[in-house]
Amino acid sequence: MPSARVQAGGGGSGRFKRALLRNLILGLRKGGVASGEMGFHERKSAIKRAADAALAAARGAAPCWSRSLAAELAQAPQQHRSPPSPSPRKMICRKIVRRSLIRRRRRPIRPANNTTAATTKAYGGGGGGGGVARAMVRKRASVLKEIVPGGKALDMCALLGETLDYAVSLKAQVDVMQLLVRTLQEQKLKNSGN
């Protein structure tokens, strides 16, 4: 199984990266990205569509995010998929969470022999500390459902599996796109040197 092992760059197998690269190059050609008539935003949108389509095609129909991404691209072929902009309320929630984490770090650690009820409650045992943790998990899960294509229809366990698969695939996509950029830059330097 030498073709299925992970390469030094991490994030996906060599076979997956080759399929991704092949699909990306075909998508870029089909989208006419190299044409001079395209503006910056049109080119950026075309590259994003080609990269998303290549990722979904290379991964296949096994994961839910892949099918959802392919369906999304088929429905609106000219619109690019942009991440949802955070609402002011979510930004405030992030600030509150960040502030509470900083306060928690500043709290002095109590000695191990002091096992009073107050200590147990303060460090997540007993009392109502679980409600805050559950609320944070729910908020983070809702954010993941927004990020992962098709995540809104998944339960927590499936969402975590899909998120992991999507993150690994995105890492492979970044590796492939960086390889493509390096190759094109080297080619450009060779041509300009001659």
ABEGO torsion letter per residue (X at the ends): XAAABBBAAEGEBAAAAAAAAAAAAAAAAAAGAABAABBAAAAAAAAAAAAAAAAAAAAEAABAAAAAAAAAAAABAABBBBBBBBBAAAAAAAAAAAAAAAAAAABBBBBAABBBAAAAAAAGBEEAAAAAAAAAAAAAAAAAAAABBGAAABBAAAAAAAAAAAAAAAAAAAAAAAAAAAAAAAAAAAAAAX
